[in-house]
Amino acid sequence: MWDEVRIKIPEKANHIIRTIQAAGFEAYTVGGCVRDSVLGREPEDWDITTSARPEQVKALFSHTVDTGLQHGTVTVMVEKEGFEVTTYRIDGEYEDSRHPRNVTFTPSLREDLRRRDLTINAMAYNEAQGLVDIFGGMEDIERKVIRCVGSPEERFGEDALRILRALRFSAQLGYGIEEGTRAAMAQLAPLLSRISAERIRTELVKLLVSPHPDYLRQAYACGITKVFLPEFDKAMETQQRHPHHCYSVGEHILHSLCEAGADKTLRLAMLFHDMGKPSVLTIDEEGLTHFHGHGAVSARLAEEVMRRLRFDNDTIHMVCRLVLFHDYGNGVEPDRAGVRRAVNKIGQDAFPLLLEVKRADILAQSEYRRAEKLERLGQWSRLYEEIRAEGQCLSLKELAVTGRDLVEAGWKPGRELGQTLQRLLELVLEDSERNVKERLLEEAARYKEGKPSEESNH
C-alpha cells in the first residue's frame, strides 16, 4: 500500500538525482526529508544518498564542496543552494559512542539504510522507484511509534546521542516509544556522559519547544536526565504539600512547560523557574511545604546548568532574569506606578515574557484561588499595555533629561550626576507627568542645593 506514496521533490534536488541516475548510478532522497514529506511537513533539507563514489559525484557537477569526503559526503551546489550527496556506506566500529572510526562504501542501499537510527528516518525515495521502506518506517508512522532500526542496543551503543534523538522525535511527533527501544534507552543512558554538552543542549531545546515538552518525564523515567540534568531529578522527587499546589515540583515544571508558548527562552524559563526549590525546602508544624527564596536559588542554578550545557550568554541572561523575577509582585494589586517600577527593574525586553511565565506558572498550580491570580495578572498586563500605548517613561533612555542636560546646567560628570539621574527617574516612575525637562531640571537644582524635592513638600 506504500506504493501509492508520492513525494514532491524540489526541482534542484531532482536535477541532481536525475544527473546521477543518467550516469548509471542509483540516487534517492533519504532520511528526514522523506519522513517529513510523508507526514505533510516542510522538510528543512533534502539529503541525497547514492551508489556513486564521492569522486564520481564530483565529476558529474561543475560546482561541489568537499564537506565530508572521509564519510562519503559531497555538497553539490545548484544555483547557490547546496545539497548533501552521500555515498551508500557501512559504518565501522564506534570508538566514542558518537563517531565511527571509519566507513566502508557499499553498492547496497539496504546496507546504507540499516545503519540509520530510527525506522522513520531510514526511508528513501525517488520518482522512478518510489518509496523504499525496508525496515517498516511507514508502519511505525501509522502506529505512531518510535523504533530503532535493528537492535536498539547496537544503535544506541554506536551513537549515544540517538537516545536523545529518539526522545526528541517522540516529543515532536507525539509518538510512543517501542518497548525494546525504551528499554535500551534506559540501559544505555549512562553513555550520554560521553556526548558533548553542545549536542545535548541542541536536543534538549528541540524537545522543549516541541508540542510535547512534558515528554521530558520519559527522560526522567529512563534515567536520562540523571546524566545531564540531575537537578530535574531532584525536582521530580520533591513533593509540594500546600493549597496552591497539586503536583511535585518536577510535575509542576512539566505542566508549566505545556502552558507556555513554544519559544526557546520561555520554555527554558519554565524548566528552571522552580528547580531551586529542593534546596530551600522547609516543612512547618502543620506539614505544609515552603520554599522561601527559591527564585534567587533557581536563577543561580539555571545559570550554572546553562553554562554547563554551553548556552549563549544572551539566552542565559534573559532566562535567569525571568527565573529570578517569576514570583515578583505575586499577591500585589498593581497600579500604574507599581507596573512602571516593575518594568524598570525587570527590563522592557523581559517584562512581556515575564507575564507569560507567570500565566504558565499559575495554570500549572492547583485551582486554589486560580481565578483571582489570573485576574490580578490580567490587571498587570492591561496596565502595562496602557503604559506602553501612552509612551510613558520606563527607563533612563526615555527620561526627558539626559546627562548632557545636567552637565550644561553645571553638574560635573561622575557618580553624583548618575545618582541624580536615577533619583529623577524614580520620581517619573512614581508619577509619569513629571517627565518634563524643565520640571526635572528644577528638581535636579533642588538636589544640588540640598533642598528636599518638590514632591516631599506636598
N, C-alpha and C positions, 0 to 999 in steps of 0.2 A: 504494500500500500504506500510505501515511501517513494515509489516510482513516480508518484504524482507531484512530488515536491519540486517546485520551480523557484529558483533564486535569481534575482536581477543583479547581475554582476556589473559594476561600473565599466564603462567602455574602455578606460585606460587599463584596468586590470585585465579585461577580456583581451585586449590587444596583446598584452604580454603572454597570456595563456595561449592564444592562437599562434603567436610567433614561435613559441617553444614547441608547440604541437606540430607546426609545419616543418620544423627541423627534425622531426622523428622522435621526439621525447614526450613523456607524459607531463601534464601540469594541471593542478587543481587549486582553487581557493581552499583554505583549510582553517580549522580551529574556530576562534571566536567569531569571525565574520560569518561563518556558516551557521553557528549556533544562534547568533543574534538575528540573522535573516529569517531562520525558521521560526523564531519567537516573535517576529514582526518588529524587532528593534533595529535602529540605525547603527550599523557597525562603525566603529571608530577607525579601524584599519582593515585593509584587505591583504592578508598574507597569502603567499602562493608557495606551494610545495611542488617539486618536480624531480623527475628521474635524471635530469641533466646535471652534470657536474658544474661547480662554480665557474670554471674556465670556459665551459661550453655556453653557459648563460651569458657570460661577459662578451663572448664572440658574437652573440646574436643582437646585441643592443649597443647603440653608439655612446650612451651615457650611463655608466654604472658607478657605484661607490662600493668599495670593499669594506663592508660593515662588520663582517664576522666570518671571514674565509675559513678559519680553523673549525667553525661549526657548520660550514657549508652555506653561509648566507651572503647574498649579494643584493644590494639595493639597486633596483632598476629605476631610473628617472624617466618619467614621461611628462613632458611639458612642466618641469619644475616640481612635479609631485612624485614622491618616492614610494616604491612598493618593494617589500622584502620578499626575495625569492630564495628559498632554502632547499637544498638537495635532500632527497629522502636519506634518512640516516638512522643508525643504531647507536645509542649512547653507550660508551664504555663504562667502566667502574666509577662510581661516585665516591670521591675522596672526602668531601667536607659536608656531606648532607645537603649539598646545593648544586655543585657543578661536576659534570663528567670529566674524568681525566683525559679522555679522547673520544672522538666519534668515528664511526665507520660508515662510509657511504654505502647505500644499498639500492638496487633497482626495484625494490618491493615497496609499494605504497602501504601494504598491510603492516610491514615491519616498522615503517615510519609512524603510522598511526598508533601502534600498540605501545610505543614508548611514552605517549602523552598521558597527562594526569587523570582527566575525568572523561567519561564516555561522551558527555555533551560537548566536549572540546576536541573529540577525536573523529570528527566527520569531515569529509572532503566533498567538493562539488565542482563540476564544470558542465558546460552546456551540452557537450557531446555524450558523456557517460551519466550525467545526472548526479544524484546523491550517492556517495559511498559511505555506508554506515555499518562497518564490520562488527563493532562492539556494543551495539544496542543504544546508541545515544538518543535516537528518536523515541524509542520505547521508554527510556528514562525521562525524557521530556513529557511524554504522555502521562507517565506515572508520577511526575513531579518529584523525581528522586535524584540526589547527587550520589554518584557511584564511581569508584576508581576503575580505570581500565586494568583488567587482570587483577593481580594480587595487590590489595591496598598496602600491605606491609612493605612490599617491594617499592611501590610508587612513592610512599612517604619516606621510606628508608633512603631512596635515591635523592630526594629533594624534600627536606622537612617543611619548606615554605608551602608546599602543596597542602599541608594540613590547614593552614590559614586560608588558602585559596578555596578549598572545599567549603569551609565555614562561610567565607565571604559570598561565594556563589549561592549557597543556601539562603543567606540573608537577602541577597539582591533579587532572587527569583521566588522566594517563599517556598522553596522545596525542602522536603525532609532529607535526611542523610541515611543512606542504606546501612543496615545494621553492621555488616562486616567492615565497611568504610569507617563508621563511627568507632568501632572497637579498636581499629588500627590507629585512629587519631589519638585516642586516649592512651594506647600503649606506647606510641612513639612521640608523644608530646614533648618529653624532655629533650629531644633532638633540636627543638626550636631554639635552644640556648646557643646553638652554633650558627644561627641565622643573624645577619646584620640588623642593627636597630632600624636602619632606613627601610629595609624591606618589610619588617614587621609593622612599622608605622604606616606604610602605604596600604597594607592590607587592613589594618585596624580602621583607618579613616574610611576606606571603601565600605567596610561593614557598618560603621557608624552612620554614614549618610545614606545607607540603603533603606528600602521600605520596611525592613525588619531589624532595626538596631538592637532590639531586645534578644536577638539570637546570640548575643554575647553570653547569654545564660548557658548556651550549649558549650561555649568555650570553657566556662567555669566547670560545668559538669564533667567535661572530658579532661580536666587538669591542664588545660592550655593556658589560661590566664595566670595560673600559678607560676609559669615560666617567665612571662614578660610583664605581667601586671598583678603581682601578688597583693597589692593594695586593694584591688577589687575583690579578691577572695575574702579578705578581712571584712569588707563591707557586706558581702553576701552572708557572712556568718555573725553579723551584729544585729540583734533584734531591736525593734523600737516599740516600746510599750508606752503609748501616750495617745490621748484622744485625737491628736492631729494626724496620727499615722496609722496605717493598717498593714504595712509591709516592713520587712527587714530593710536596713539601709541599702543593701545591694538591689533588692527588688524595687525599692522606691526609685533608685537611679535608673533601672531598666524601664520602668513605666514612664519616667520623666523623659527619657530619650524618645519614646514613641509619641509623646505630646509636643515635642519640639519640631520645628521645621527642619527639612533635610539640608541644613547648612553646616559646613565643617566646624566653624567656630562655635556655633550654637550647640551642636551635638557634643563637642568636646567639653564645653562648659557644663552641660548636664552630666556628662560622665564623671566629672571631677567635683561637682558642686558640694557633695556631701561625703566625699571619700575620706575626709579627715575625721569623721565622726567617731570611728572606733577608738581613736587615741585620746578622745576627750570625754568618753562615756562616763556618766555618773548615774547612780540609782538612788532615788530618795526613799524616805521611810515608808512611802506608800507603794513602792515598787515601780514607780514611773521612771523612765529613762530620760536623761537630759544630755545635751551636747553643747554646752556653753563654749562660745568662742570657736566653733567648728569652721566658720567661714574663713578666718585667717589661716587656720591649720590646713584646711583643704586647699587654699591658694598656694601655700608653700609646697604642699605635696604635689599639686598639679605642676608647678614649675619643675620640681625635681624629676617627676616621671617624664614630662615632655622633653626635658633636656636629655634624659636618658635615651629617649626614642628619637632624638635628633630633629625635633620640630624647629621651624624657623623662629627667629626672635619675635617677629610681629605677631605671629599666631600665639606664641607663649604669653606675651604681654597682654593681649586682648583677652584670652581665655582666663588668665589669672585675675584680671580686673573683674570680670564677670563673676567668677567664683567668690572672690573676696567680698563683693557687694551684693551677693544674691539675696541676702536677708535684709538689706538696707531699707529702712522705712516700714518694715512689716508692723502692722498694728497701728500705724500712724495715719490720721485723717489728713490728707495733703491739702495745702493751699499753694497759691502761685509762688510765694516766696520760698516755701519748702521745696517745691519742684525745681525752681531755678538753682537753689543751693545744691540739690542732688545732682543736677546735670553738670554743674560746675565741678563738683567733687569727683564724679564718676567719669565724666568726659562726654562730649556731644557725640563722638563716634560710637561709644559703647552703650549709651543710655537706651536707645531703641531696642537693642539686643537684650539689655537687662530686663526690659519689660516682658520680652518673650521668655526669658529664663524664668522669671517669676511666675508667669502663667503656667508653664510646663511643670514647675515645682508644685504649684497649688493643685493642679489636676492629677498629680501622682500621689497626693496625700489622701487621707480619709475624707469623707464627706462632711466631717465636723466643721461647721462654720465656713464651708466652701463658698457658698453664695456670697456671704459677707466679704470674704477675702477677694473674690473676683470683682465684686462691686467696687471695693476700695482700689484695686488695681486699675479698674476702668477709670476711676477718678484721676489717678496719676497719669494715665495715658491721655485722657481728654485735656487735662490742664497742660500737659507737655505739648500737645498739638496746637492748642491755642497760643501758647507762648512762642512756638516756632512760627506760626502763621503771622503773628504780630511783629516778628523780628526782634524780640526783646534781647537784651544783653545777657549772655550766659558765660562769658569768659573775658579775659583781658583784651583780646584782639577786637572785641566788639564794644569796649569801653569808649565813651566819647572823648576821653582824654588819653593821650599817649605819653610815654616817657619824654619824647621830644618836646611836647607841650609844657611839661613841668620844667624841663631844662630852660626853655625860653622864658619861663616865669621866675627863674632864678634859682632853681634847685640844682644841686650838683649831682652828676651821675654817681650811682653807688647804691649801697644797701638801703639807706633811708628812703631813697626815691622809690625803689622796688616795694618797700613796705607800705609807702603811701599809696601807690597804685593798687595794692592789694586791699587796703582799707577802703578806698573809693569803690572798688569792685564789690566789696561786701555790702556797702550802702546800696548800690544799684541792684544787687541780687535781692535785697530786702524790699526795695521799692524801685521798680523799673522806671518810674517817671523821673527819677533823679539822674538818669543818664543824659544829661545836658552839659555840654562843655563848660559853659560859664558857671553853672552851679557847682560842678566838680572842681573847677579851679578855685572857687571861693572856699570850698571845703578843704582843699589842699593848703590854701593860705592859712586857714584856721589851725590845721595840724602844725604847720611850720611855726606859727606863733605860740603854740602850746595851748590854744584855746579849745574848749570842747566843740564837738561837731554841732552843726545846726540841729541835727536830729535829737541830740541829748537835751536841747533847750525846749523841746516840745513835750 
